[in-house]
Amino acid sequence: MLHFVSKRLLCSFRPRTTRVKWSPALTALLQVHFQSTVAADNNNRTDIDHNRIKIHRSERLKPIVPNKDLVFGRIFTDHMLNIEWYKENGWHDPIIKPYDKICLEPSAMVFHYSFECFEGLKAYKDKNGKIRLFRPEMNMKRFQRSAARISLPSFNEKELFKCLKELVRLEERWIPAERGFSLYIRPTLIGTQESLGVGPTTRSLLFIICSPVGPYYKTGFNAIELLATTENVRAWPGGTGDVKVGGNYAPCVKPQIEAAEKGYQQNLWLFGEDDEITEVGTMNCFALLKNEQVTPPLDGSILAGVTRDCILYLARSWNEFKVSERKITMSEVKTAAEKGRLLEMFGSGTACIVSPIKGIHYRGLNIEVPLDSNNPSNQTGPITKRFADTLMGIQYGEIPHEWSVVLN
Amino acid sequence: MLHFVSKRLLCSFRPRTTRVKWSPALTALLQVHFQSTVAADNNNRTDIDHNRIKIHRSERLKPIVPNKDLVFGRIFTDHMLNIEWYKENGWHDPIIKPYDKICLEPSAMVFHYSFECFEGLKAYKDKNGKIRLFRPEMNMKRFQRSAARISLPSFNEKELFKCLKELVRLEERWIPAERGFSLYIRPTLIGTQESLGVGPTTRSLLFIICSPVGPYYKTGFNAIELLATTENVRAWPGGTGDVKVGGNYAPCVKPQIEAAEKGYQQNLWLFGEDDEITEVGTMNCFALLKNEQVTPPLDGSILAGVTRDCILYLARSWNEFKVSERKITMSEVKTAAEKGRLLEMFGSGTACIVSPIKGIHYRGLNIEVPLDSNNPSNQTGPITKRFADTLMGIQYGEIPHEWSVVLN
C-alpha cells in the first residue's frame, strides 16, 4: 500500500515544487531515495507484526455452552484472528474480529488444489484460574514446516504466537475451568489466489479459530479396537505424511468408515510389503513390549506429534524400559501377542492425549492387546494411564514443567 | 427440510385435533405414515434433478475478454452452477446464478481436511458455430470416482451433465470462436460441514465455473525440458494418485518451483527404487521408442487422463507400432536415448493436449530427447504432432468422431 503512496508522492513532486531546476540526476536521486524508503517499508511490513494488531470486539457475545454439551470442534468462540498475505507486500496487519464467514471466489486455489495446512493446540485453565498453553512453540514450528511443504508463505513464528495469545486472552471466558476440558485452538493457512493454474499462490489467509472442547472420553478411558487397513496407504516417503496439510485427511475417512462398518473404532495404518505400523487413525502409535517401548521413527511418512514427543521424553526420563523409535511390523506385534510379550498399545494425539488399544483385526486374524492384567475391568493399561495422568497433570499446571506455558 | 415440517405437523396434531381418543398405537401409526411420506420424499429429492434447475440470470453481463488477453484460469464467465447436498435430504435443486463468492464458516471442512475434488473439460465452438464437448461422460465418471475416494456424496452423472450443458448454453457468448481457444469448464465438489472432527461431511457444495482459455502454447509448440524429481514422490499405490482430489496438487508445487529455479519448465515424477516414470508435472507421460509407444499403466498411482485414453485409442487404431501400457524406468529411457531408440516423448492433458519433451535432467545426467530429425527447428516430433492435430481436429468437429458431442 505504502509502495503506491510513495510512488504517487514522487510523481506529484515534479510538477509542483520545481524551484530548484529539475534534472534527470535529481529525479534519479529522489527515485533512489524513495525506492529505498519503499524497500525498507516493505521489509517492515513483510512479516507478521504483533504490534500492528487491530482488535474489533464483537458487540454481541454468544452464550457460553455448558461443558456437558460440548462436542469436539462444533462450537466456536466470539472472535477469530485473520492475517492476509500478498506476494507483493507480505503479511498485512493482524486483525482480531468477530467470528464470521470467509468469503472467497469460487476459483480460490484452496477449493481446487488443497493449499491448506493447520495446527491444533489447547489452552487450559488451571486451579488458580491461570491460562496455560502446552508446548506451543512446537506447533508454531510444525505449522511453518507444513506451509513450506505446500509452498505457502513463511512467517515469524514468534510474532504469530503473540497474536495467538492475544486471541486466547480475549476468549478467556470460553476456556472451561474443569479438568479434562480446554479451548482447542486451530491456526489454519490457506491459499486464496483466484486462479485455476497449478502454481504457488500469490495470496493467502492465515486464520485462527477457537473451540471449547471436552475430554475425548466422557466416561474415562474406552479402549478401542482397530481394523488394520490393507487396501489404502496413508503416506509414503517423499509425500506429505510428516506435515499437517489438509490433503492428508480427507482420504483417511474411507478406511475410517470401513472400520466403523465392521464394528471397529479406528483404522490402523500400515506401510510397505512387511506391513509396518505407521499411525492409528489420526494419531501416532505406541507398543509396549516386555522391556521395550516402540514407536515408528520420524522417517518422513508419519507426523511428528507433540504428544508423541512428550511420551518419548517422559519414558526416557523414567528410565525403566528401553525406548525405541524403530520400525515395527504387524508380524512382530502378532508374535509378541502370541508369546505374551505385548503388554500395551495406544495411540497418541492432542485431542485424546492417549487412546488405549485393546485389539487389532489384521488380515483375518484378531490380535488381542492386553489392558490391565491386575484389573481386567480397566479400559487402559497401567503405563498408558501413567502417560495420560502425567501429561494431564503438566497441562493443568499440577505438575510443574517447562512444557506448560502460563499466558501472561 | 420436509422432514422437519412433517415432524412439526405430527407434534401439532396431538394437542389440537383430539376428538378420537389419542392412543400410543395411533401415534405410532401416524409416525409410520409420516416417516414413509418423508422417506418417499427424500428418495425423490435425494439425487440431482435437472428438471428442478433454477436459473437466475445476471443483470450485468461482463465484457468479453479478447482472445489475445486470455490467461489460463483467470477470467470467469457471468454465471456458475451451484448444487447443495445435505446428508438428511440429499441433493437440493440445481441453481444457475451470477458468478459470485462462496461464503463458508472458517470451520468448514474444505479449509482443513481437503474435502475437495474437481474435473476439467472444455467446450469448443466449431466452424458452423456449434458448441462441442469432448468425451464429457469420462469426466463425469471420474468426478464420481474422485468424490467416492474422499467420501463425498455420489450423484447421478447424467443429471449433472444436463445441468452442466445448461450452464454452457447460457455462457455461449464466452466460448471463443477461434481454433485453439475454448471454454474451460471446472466442476468442483467440496465438503462444507462446520466441524473440526475428521469424518464424513454431512454437507457439500457442488459448483461449476467456466473460464475462456487460449491455446497452451500461444506461438505453436514449445518443447519443454524436465527436471526429474528424486526427493519427492507424487503418489503411491493405495493413495489418491488415480483420482482428481485437491490434495494431489498443492504438494506438486515445491518440485515445480525447484525445476523452474534450475531452468526447467516442468518436473518429471518418478516412483520406486528403479525410478519408474509416472507423470510429468500434472500430465500423463508417453515415450515413443522404435516400434513401441509406452505409457505407464493405470496401477492406481497415476491419473486416468482422458487425453491419455484418446492417445492410446488413436495409436492402436493406426496400428503402426506396438502400443504398451507398462512400467518404464529412467534407466530404460537413458539406454534407449543412448542407442538412438528413443524417438519422441510428450506429456498429455486437457490443458495442452500434448506437450513435447526435448530433454530430461536426471540425477546429474542430461538425457536428450529427439524432436523432429527431418526438421530440427521444429518444436515437436512428428508422432506427437500427429496426435495433437488429430485430437484438435476431432475437438473442433473437423474430423467426425463420436468423442465430440454437439450440444443440442
Interface residues (C-beta under 8 A of the other chain):
Chain A: V71 F72 G73 R74 F76 M80 Y99 D100 K101 I102 C103 L104 E105 P106 S107 A108 V110 F111 H112 Y113 S114 F115 E116 F118 G120 A148 R149 I150 S151 Y184 R186 T188 I190 G191 E194 S195 L196 G197 V198 G199 P200 F207 I209 S211 E231 N232 V233 A235 W236 P237 G238 G239 T240 V245 G246 G247 N248 Y249 A250 P251 C252 V253 K254 Q256 I257 G281 T282
Chain B: V71 F72 G73 R74 F76 M80 Y99 D100 K101 I102 C103 L104 E105 P106 S107 A108 V110 F111 H112 Y113 S114 F115 E116 F118 G120 A148 R149 I150 S151 Y184 R186 T188 I190 G191 E194 S195 L196 G197 V198 G199 P200 F207 I209 S211 E231 N232 V233 W236 P237 G238 G239 T240 V245 G246 G247 N248 Y249 A250 P251 C252 V253 K254 Q256 I257 G281 T282
